[in-house]
Amino acid sequence: MHRSRAVTVWQALGTTTAAALVTSAALALPATAATGAAGTSAPAPGSARPAATGNFTTWPQAETAASFPLHRPTRLHGLHRAGPVSVRRCETRGQHHKRVASAVYGTPFSPLLSIAENNSGAPCAPFSAPFLRNVRVHGVTGKLYGQCLGSCRQGVLDLIWKRNGTFYEAKSVNEPQHVLLNFARHLHPVA
C-alpha cells in the first residue's frame, strides 16, 4: 500500500475506530490472536459486567458489555469485519460513564466501512469535515460530511444521526455515498 493511502486511511478512521484495525487488519493477525495476545479475550456470553470495556468477538457480547441496545450492520458490501467489536468509554468531558461500541469492516488495502454507536446522545470524539447534505436514516435526519477526492467515489465520508437517545456514526473510506447510506440504513438490533 502506498504510504499516503495508509496515512489517509488511518486519519479517516481517527481514534474512534483505529484500535480495531491495529489489533487485527493492520498487523495481519486473526482477531482471536490479536485479542488473546493483548490479554483482553472476550468473556463468555452473559458474563460481562454492565458498562465494561474491551474487545468482543460477537455483537451480543459487546451489547452486554455496553449495557445499551446495539444495532449491527447487515449489508456489508462484500467486506468482512476487521477484528473485534470494541467497547470503550466515551471521551467527551462529563460523559466518561457512557460507552461507545464500534466495528470496522474491510482492510487498509480495500475500501472500509465502520459503525460506531454510543449512549451519550452526542459525538464522543470530535470530527471536522465539510458538510455535504442531509439524508434520511431510520426515520430521522442524518448529516453527511466528507472529504471527497474528485467525485466522492474516492475519499472519506462520515454520516451521523441520533435515534432514541443513541448517537450513530457510520464512516466510509473509498466507498461511494450510496454504499455508505445502504450500510447505515440496514442496521438491525443485536438482541
C-alpha positions in Angstrom: 0.0 0.0 0.0 1.2 3.5 -0.8 2.2 5.4 2.3 -0.2 8.3 1.6 -3.1 5.9 1.3 -2.2 4.2 4.6 -2.0 7.6 6.3 -5.3 8.7 4.7 -7.0 5.5 5.9 -5.6 5.9 9.4 -6.6 9.6 9.6 -10.0 8.9 8.3 -10.7 6.3 11.0 -9.4 8.6 13.7 -9.0 7.4 17.3 -12.6 6.0 17.5 -12.1 3.0 15.2 -8.4 2.7 14.6 -7.9 0.4 17.5 -9.7 -2.5 15.8 -7.5 -2.1 12.8 -4.3 -2.1 14.8 -5.2 -5.3 16.6 -6.2 -7.3 13.5 -6.0 -6.0 10.0 -3.0 -3.7 10.2 -0.9 -6.4 11.9 -2.3 -9.1 9.7 -3.3 -11.2 12.7 -6.6 -13.1 13.1 -8.9 -11.3 15.6 -8.5 -14.1 18.1 -4.8 -14.0 18.1 -4.8 -10.2 18.5 -7.2 -10.2 21.4 -5.6 -13.2 23.1 -2.1 -11.6 22.9 -3.3 -8.4 24.4 -5.0 -10.2 27.3 -8.4 -8.9 26.5 -10.1 -12.1 25.4 -13.9 -11.9 25.2 -15.9 -13.1 28.2 -18.5 -15.9 27.9 -21.9 -14.6 26.8 -23.8 -13.1 29.7 -20.8 -12.9 32.0 -19.7 -9.3 31.0 -20.3 -6.7 33.7 -22.5 -3.8 32.8 -20.6 -0.9 31.2 -17.5 -2.9 30.7 -14.9 -2.1 28.1 -12.8 -4.3 25.9 -12.8 -6.2 22.6 -15.5 -8.8 21.9 -15.8 -11.5 19.3 -19.6 -11.2 18.9 -22.1 -8.3 18.8 -24.2 -9.9 21.7 -21.1 -9.9 23.9 -20.5 -6.3 23.1 -24.1 -5.3 23.7 -23.9 -6.9 27.2 -20.7 -5.1 28.0 -22.0 -1.7 26.7 -25.3 -2.1 28.6 -27.4 -0.4 25.9 -29.1 -1.8 22.8 -26.7 -2.1 19.8 -27.5 -2.3 16.1 -25.3 -4.3 13.8 -24.9 -3.8 10.1 -26.4 -6.5 7.8 -25.4 -5.1 4.4 -21.6 -5.3 4.3 -21.0 -4.9 0.5 -18.6 -7.9 0.4 -16.4 -6.6 3.3 -15.6 -8.7 6.4 -15.2 -7.4 10.0 -11.6 -6.5 10.6 -11.2 -7.6 14.2 -13.4 -7.5 17.3 -16.3 -5.3 18.2 -14.7 -2.7 20.5 -16.5 -1.2 23.6 -14.8 1.7 25.3 -15.7 4.7 27.4 -16.9 8.0 25.8 -14.1 10.5 25.8 -16.3 13.6 25.9 -16.0 15.6 29.1 -18.7 14.6 31.6 -19.7 11.5 29.6 -17.0 9.1 30.8 -19.6 6.8 32.3 -21.2 6.3 28.8 -20.0 3.7 26.3 -19.1 3.6 22.6 -19.3 0.4 20.6 -17.6 0.2 17.2 -16.6 -2.2 14.5 -14.6 -1.8 11.2 -15.3 -3.7 8.0 -12.6 -4.1 5.3 -8.8 -3.8 5.4 -6.3 -1.0 4.9 -5.8 -2.4 1.4 -9.5 -2.3 0.5 -12.4 0.1 0.9 -13.5 0.5 4.6 -16.8 0.9 6.4 -17.2 1.4 10.1 -20.0 1.8 12.5 -19.8 3.4 16.0 -22.7 3.9 18.4 -22.9 5.4 21.8 -25.4 6.1 24.5 -24.3 9.7 25.3 -26.6 11.2 22.7 -23.8 13.2 21.2 -20.5 12.6 19.5 -17.8 11.0 21.7 -15.0 12.2 19.5 -14.5 15.4 17.6 -14.5 15.3 13.8 -14.1 18.0 11.3 -15.2 17.6 7.7 -17.2 19.8 5.3 -21.0 19.3 5.5 -22.4 17.7 2.3 -26.1 17.2 2.8 -28.9 15.9 5.0 -30.1 12.3 4.5 -32.9 10.2 6.0 -31.7 7.2 8.1 -34.1 5.0 10.1 -36.8 7.7 10.0 -34.6 10.6 11.3 -32.5 13.2 9.5 -28.8 12.4 9.4 -25.9 14.7 8.4 -23.4 13.6 5.8 -19.9 15.1 6.0 -17.0 14.3 3.7 -13.6 14.9 2.2 -14.1 13.9 -1.4 -11.3 13.4 -3.9 -13.0 14.2 -7.2 -16.4 12.7 -7.3 -16.8 11.3 -3.7 -16.1 7.8 -5.0 -12.6 8.3 -3.5 -12.4 9.9 -0.1 -13.8 9.8 3.4 -17.5 10.1 4.2 -19.0 10.4 7.7 -22.7 10.0 8.4 -24.1 10.9 11.8 -27.6 10.7 13.3 -29.3 10.3 16.6 -32.3 8.0 17.3 -33.9 7.1 20.5 -31.1 8.5 22.6 -28.3 6.6 20.7 -25.9 8.5 18.6 -24.6 6.7 15.5 -21.6 7.4 13.2 -21.0 5.4 10.0 -17.8 6.1 8.1 -16.5 5.0 4.7 -13.2 5.3 3.1 -13.1 4.9 -0.7 -16.7 3.9 -1.0 -19.4 5.9 -2.9 -22.1 7.7 -1.0 -24.8 5.2 -1.9 -22.8 2.3 -0.3 -22.4 4.2 3.0 -26.1 5.1 3.0 -27.1 1.5 2.3 -24.7 0.3 5.1 -26.2 2.7 7.6 -29.9 2.1 6.6 -29.5 -1.6 7.2 -28.6 -1.8 10.9 -30.6 -4.3 12.8 -31.0 -4.8 16.6 -28.5 -7.3 18.0 -30.8 -8.9 20.5 
